[in-house]
Amino acid sequence: MSKIKYSLLFTSFAILYTCKTFSQKIEIGAGLGLLHYKGDIRPEFMPQYARAGGHLLFRYNFKKDFSLRATALLGSIAGDDKQINEPLNQLRGKSFQTQIHELNVVAEYNFLNYLFQKQHKDWSPYVFGGIGFLNFSPRDTPSASYSQNKIVLPLGLGIKYNLKGSWDINVEFGARKTFTDYLDNLGGLDASLPKNLQNDYSKDDMYYYTQVSLVYRFMRIYCPK
């Protein structure tokens, strides 16, 4: 009989520990944002030509200052030489539109003691960095034989703010280091262009994502009484 009592007592402590352990650990969310492109057609960051994107996220909070997040991103980038007031762009007259599909996993570091509890901050700036997988699809026929599946390195910063209870809002700006010069379907030597209108294929293209997310935090696991 005593063994049964000890077993029940141990099980009760295990359940309570599990409830406490997973309290505020898991978050899910979704949001919208703007994708910005930087490459051969648009060599400078020009946010006025951004395109819309959307994303889903899953976050696991290991500590009040450290989290891991997985994100699925869908959107598009675009550019047009006619929008750039440079002689080379005006002469070349190229344009593009490319679909972006990205999956990434990043680590986040919160600068403040961010938890929904008394004596904790209800907001915090944070930084993030990680690795991702990119699939991109140009609107036009590819200008060369190149892979449309690439590794990307996301990094950036943001702010988390607790709206009320389990609901947070995240505002974030992130850059994607890519390993391709063909996001704009222009890279390497293009046989259709004269030498004076060729691209600087020594530099890879980049894209950026400015986003706003609505996030739900599971405050506690409901345990049997």
Secondary structure as UniProt FT lines:
FT   HELIX           2..22
FT   TURN            23..25
FT   STRAND          26..38
FT   HELIX           47..49
FT   STRAND          51..61
FT   STRAND          66..80
FT   HELIX           81..83
FT   HELIX           87..92
FT   STRAND          95..110
FT   TURN            118..119
FT   STRAND          123..138
FT   STRAND          149..164
FT   TURN            165..166
FT   STRAND          167..177
FT   TURN            183..184
FT   TURN            191..192
FT   HELIX           195..197
FT   TURN            201..202
FT   STRAND          206..217
//
